[in-house]
Amino acid sequence: MSASSGEVLTNELKVIAVLALLLLACEFGLRIGADSLSKDVAHLHHFADASKRLASTSRDPDVQKVLFLGNSTTRFGVDGEEFVSILHQQTDVPVVWEKVNPDNTALAEWYYLYKNFFHSPDVRPDVVVLGFEAMHLRDSPSDHPTRLAQFYCNKKDWPELTHFDLPNFESRMNFIASENSALWAHRDRVERRVLDSVIPQYRETAQLMNYCQKTPTSGQACPTYERLENLLQLLKQDDVQIVLAAMPLAEEYDIDEGLTDIARRYEVPVVDCQHIQGITPDMFPDGVHMTAPASKLYSSHLAHVLASRHLIERGVPGHQVVARPE
């Protein structure tokens, strides 16, 4: 090897070393500061805190605990204090609540979220209110397997992951990489932060496009609900009451007969909240997320329905609904 070629090799190794150090620095930075990427990332990091917070609110068996589970429509749509206020007017059952609502998610994420953070006897709720829109309860692979790897799943989930979410070698290798690297798992969010700074209203437009992509048309044939049945069986095993709440949007959508058949078979109440008096299309500025007044109307309606259907009962394990104290 000549002196010149040896010098070139040395320079190349230096460049590789610098790049490796830069990647390690970025990895370390994301591991300790990923919450700064967005409110949703901070929310994702605190699933375990939410389950512990709900469990620690009261050890009194008469105090009922409810978990509102959904996506950003639940975040904007559920007014917990309004829900509690109406329940106090309708029943004498003390209630506490928690809301878990990662953005741009559907049943693919909600199933693992409940299974891995609320399935344990010491943290499970009494009631889960699952807020869904359009076809979000249909069988469909997760749009964000990298987030499943970082935030939702563990090694015990591998059989279900390969069945539902990771159909090929590439997706499985991507999952494993995301499991071990925050930089790889968050690369889409880092990209968004950059685009946010150069494209006006990029994030709002991207969220709306993501929602539209996640919402299949009603014309899709033969939807299946295998994963929903798995969740219902898990909740039944835990003696937890589940309520399926069809949330209002600016445009009405159909609820599959297949979904209502499964709900009937498992004796799960479906509350269609699409036609609440006072909620109008102009209360959804982006067509999806409610304004604060609409949120109060939705939460009040939901509380009235749950109380009138006797889904909230003092001291009866499972089959009750609950909310967070002031």
Phi, psi and omega in degrees: 000130180286165180297321182293318179293325176295323179293320178298315179299318179298317179296320179296319178296324177295318178298315179299318180296318179297316179297319179297317178295321178296316178296318178297321178295317178296318178300313179297318180298319180290325180295327182260344184228023183296333181301335181286348179295320179189164175297327181294320178297318177300320178296317180299325182287350188240028175301314181297322178297321180296317180293320179292323180296318179295318181292327186274355184295325179194143173260000180289123182295340178283340179278121184263140185246128180242141175246117171272119185240130180178207179242210184294338175292327174289320179301314180278335190269333184265117173259098186299321182292322176294319178301313179297316183301315180292320178298321179296330177285329187265332184221169175254019182276122175290136187228149171226153185218160174216147182237125178236118192212066177297141184295149171052049180237167177212199186301329180306319179275320185297325180299308180293326181299311178294313185301320188261350182234344183231001184282339182292141183303328185276354180234354185294146177280174172274326182220140171247123173259108184264106180274120182232163176225144175051241188250029187288353178261358177290157172296126179196137178294152178299139174283349185227066179299333178295326178286326174302318182295317185281324194237333192252325197245165172222183186298333180292342182274357187304316179301318179288324178299314181290334179283316187258321197241336185237082190282344186218176183299317182300313181294327180287322177292323177297320178297313181297320178297319180291329179296329187252354182222116176294325180297317179291318182293327185260012186299327179291325179288323176298318178300318180297320179299321178294314181293327176304323186282344183242342181241117180300136177057029180298315186295316181298317179295318180296319180297318180294319178295320177299318180297315181297322177292327183281344184258098180293159177283156182291348181280356180295134186272149170050058175294148178242160185223039182299316182291324176299318178298322176299318179294317180297322177295321178296317179293322177296319177300323180278355184060043178250129176284133174245140175239125177267114183252112176281109190279149179287145173229175178296325179245140181289152177225159179272150173256123184303141173297325178300323178292315180293327177296316179295317179299320179294319181296322180267004180057045179256125179289136173248119181254110179274109184256025185279346185232057180274130181300130178099339178271121183239160183304331181287355176274008176237084186306325179254010180087351187233311188264137183282152167283170180300316177299320178295322179300318178296317180295317179297313183294322177295315179299315181299317179297317178300315182294315181296322178291316183292333178270006178058038175275358177240112182229135180291127170071016176253112184302138183069184171049040171217166178233153192211172182202161189285136179288156177287000000 
